Amino acid sequence: RDSRRTTASEAPTTRDHWHEAFAVNVCGEFLDPPTDDGPDRLGIHTHGDGLIHVHPYGAGATGDNATMGVFFKQIGTVVQDGTMTLKNGTTKKDGDKCDGKKGQVALFVWPPQASAKTEPKKLTGEDITNYRFAENGTASVLSFNPDGFTPPLPPSMSELANPSDVEPGQSTDGLNSATSTTVAGAVTTTTAAGSSTTAAPATSTAKPG
């Protein structure tokens, strides 16, 4: 019980409302932004806008419990033992080929206000699902690409400057926008296909070298 109370007191707490830009990149191309695979009961979800919305409802998603693994469950994605399986059934595992080169499942993570010149941190194995949401305005890409290939920032980076907390089809009546935290001075990253929107997700045509 003591450890549970301690975890709940660490950021993110039930008073926080953070956003992280997120995308999936397979063999050099960004896929459509993921969507929830059912109701969110913990407080880490997406609106299909390329953002992870982190506003915990209870101790199950606060502090050390606020992990990428929780988000993956919410979007119907399984990452374990060097294999990733998306909600649509797409499965990639370490050693599968990308344009004739062996690929690797990895998570690339950028700090707040990252630019195209910012070097991301690369996580593999259990570190992917154990990655913890520790601050607002970060970015991450779940990647299956050849070793040595670094994906660009998520196409949804521009959404961090003005995130919408209204889910598709939801009325704005009674929405308390004050509970949402945006990123001051967030960097807008433009790709060849343009920034992503909830209506038409952007894709990247960059191929691993």
C-alpha positions in Angstrom: 0.0 0.0 0.0 2.8 2.4 0.8 4.5 2.0 -2.6 1.1 2.5 -4.3 0.6 5.8 -2.5 4.2 6.9 -3.3 3.7 6.1 -7.0 0.4 8.1 -7.1 2.1 11.2 -5.7 4.8 11.2 -8.4 4.2 12.9 -11.7 2.2 12.4 -13.7 -0.6 12.6 -11.1 -4.3 12.8 -11.4 -3.9 16.6 -11.6 -1.7 16.5 -14.7 -2.8 16.5 -18.3 0.2 15.9 -20.6 0.6 15.2 -24.3 3.3 13.3 -26.2 3.6 13.2 -30.0 3.6 9.6 -31.1 3.8 7.6 -34.4 4.6 4.2 -35.8 7.2 4.0 -38.5 7.6 0.7 -40.5 10.4 0.4 -43.1 10.8 4.2 -43.4 7.1 5.1 -43.7 4.8 6.5 -41.0 1.5 4.6 -40.5 -1.8 6.3 -39.8 -2.1 7.5 -36.2 -3.3 4.7 -33.9 -6.8 4.8 -32.3 -8.1 3.5 -29.0 -9.1 -0.2 -28.8 -11.9 0.5 -26.4 -12.8 2.7 -23.5 -9.9 4.2 -21.5 -10.2 3.2 -17.9 -6.8 4.3 -16.7 -6.2 7.8 -18.3 -3.6 7.2 -21.0 -5.2 7.2 -24.5 -5.3 8.9 -27.9 -7.9 10.7 -29.9 -6.4 9.4 -33.2 -4.6 12.7 -33.5 -1.1 11.4 -33.2 -0.8 12.4 -29.6 -0.7 10.4 -26.4 -3.0 12.0 -23.8 -1.8 11.4 -20.3 -4.2 12.4 -17.6 -4.4 9.6 -15.1 -7.7 8.7 -13.5 -6.1 6.9 -10.6 -2.9 5.2 -9.3 -3.0 2.6 -12.1 -1.6 5.2 -14.5 0.3 7.7 -12.2 4.0 7.9 -11.4 5.9 4.8 -12.3 2.7 3.2 -13.6 2.5 5.7 -16.4 4.2 3.6 -19.0 4.2 3.1 -22.7 3.0 -0.5 -22.0 -0.2 1.0 -20.6 -0.7 3.0 -23.8 0.0 0.0 -26.0 -2.7 -2.0 -24.3 -5.1 0.9 -24.9 -4.4 1.0 -28.6 -4.4 -2.8 -29.0 -0.7 -3.1 -29.7 1.6 -5.8 -28.2 5.4 -5.3 -28.0 7.4 -8.1 -26.4 10.4 -10.3 -27.1 11.5 -8.3 -30.1 8.1 -8.5 -31.8 5.5 -5.8 -32.3 1.9 -6.6 -33.3 -0.4 -3.7 -34.2 -4.2 -3.6 -33.8 -4.7 -4.3 -37.5 -2.7 -7.6 -37.2 0.5 -6.3 -38.7 3.4 -8.1 -37.1 7.1 -7.4 -37.3 9.9 -9.1 -35.4 13.6 -8.6 -35.1 15.3 -10.0 -38.1 12.4 -9.5 -40.6 13.5 -7.6 -43.7 13.1 -4.0 -44.7 14.1 -3.6 -48.4 16.4 -6.6 -48.0 17.9 -5.4 -44.7 17.2 -7.0 -41.3 14.9 -4.8 -39.2 14.7 -4.2 -35.5 11.8 -3.2 -33.2 12.7 -0.1 -31.2 11.3 3.0 -29.5 12.9 6.3 -30.2 12.2 9.1 -27.7 12.8 12.8 -27.9 12.7 15.4 -25.1 10.3 18.4 -25.0 10.8 21.0 -27.7 12.9 18.7 -29.9 13.9 19.7 -33.4 15.0 17.7 -36.4 18.6 18.1 -35.1 17.8 16.6 -31.7 19.3 13.1 -31.3 16.6 10.7 -29.8 17.2 8.0 -27.3 16.8 4.5 -28.6 15.1 1.8 -26.5 14.8 -1.9 -27.3 13.6 -5.0 -25.5 11.6 -4.6 -22.3 12.8 -0.9 -22.1 10.2 -0.1 -24.8 7.1 -1.0 -22.7 8.8 0.1 -19.4 9.4 3.6 -20.8 7.7 6.0 -18.5 5.9 9.3 -19.3 7.9 11.6 -17.1 7.2 15.1 -18.5 4.9 17.0 -20.9 5.7 17.6 -24.5 7.9 14.7 -25.3 7.8 12.7 -28.6 8.3 9.0 -29.5 8.2 6.7 -32.5 7.7 3.0 -32.4 9.9 1.8 -35.1 10.6 -1.3 -37.2 13.6 -0.4 -39.4 17.2 -1.6 -40.1 19.7 -1.1 -37.3 21.3 2.3 -37.7 18.2 4.0 -39.2 16.7 6.8 -37.1 13.1 7.8 -37.9 12.3 11.5 -38.1 10.1 13.2 -35.4 6.4 12.2 -35.5 4.3 14.1 -38.1 2.0 15.2 -35.2 4.7 17.4 -33.6 2.7 20.5 -34.6 -0.3 19.2 -32.6 1.6 19.7 -29.3 1.3 23.5 -29.6 -2.5 23.3 -29.5 -3.7 19.8 -28.5 -7.4 19.1 -28.7 -8.9 17.3 -25.8 -12.2 16.8 -27.6 -12.6 13.2 -28.9 -14.1 12.8 -32.4 -17.8 13.3 -32.2 -17.7 14.7 -28.7 -19.4 18.0 -27.9 -17.3 20.8 -26.5 -20.0 21.8 -24.1 -18.7 21.7 -20.6 -15.2 20.8 -21.6 -12.7 22.2 -19.1 -9.8 23.3 -21.3 -7.9 24.5 -18.3 -7.1 21.0 -17.4 -5.0 20.6 -20.5 -1.3 21.5 -20.6 0.3 22.7 -23.8 3.9 23.1 -24.6 5.3 26.6 -24.6 7.3 27.3 -27.7 6.6 23.9 -29.2 8.5 23.3 -32.4 6.6 22.7 -35.5 8.1 20.1 -37.8 7.1 20.0 -41.4 7.5 16.8 -43.5 7.2 16.4 -47.2 3.6 15.3 -46.8 2.8 18.1 -44.4 1.9 17.9 -40.7 -0.7 15.4 -39.7 -4.3 16.2 -38.9 -7.1 14.1 -37.5 -8.7 14.0 -40.9 -5.7 13.1 -43.1 -2.7 11.6 -41.3 0.7 12.4 -42.9 3.0 9.7 -44.2 6.7 9.8 -44.8 8.2 8.4 -47.9 11.8 8.3 -46.5 13.3 4.9 -46.9 16.0 3.4 -44.7 19.4 4.0 -46.4 
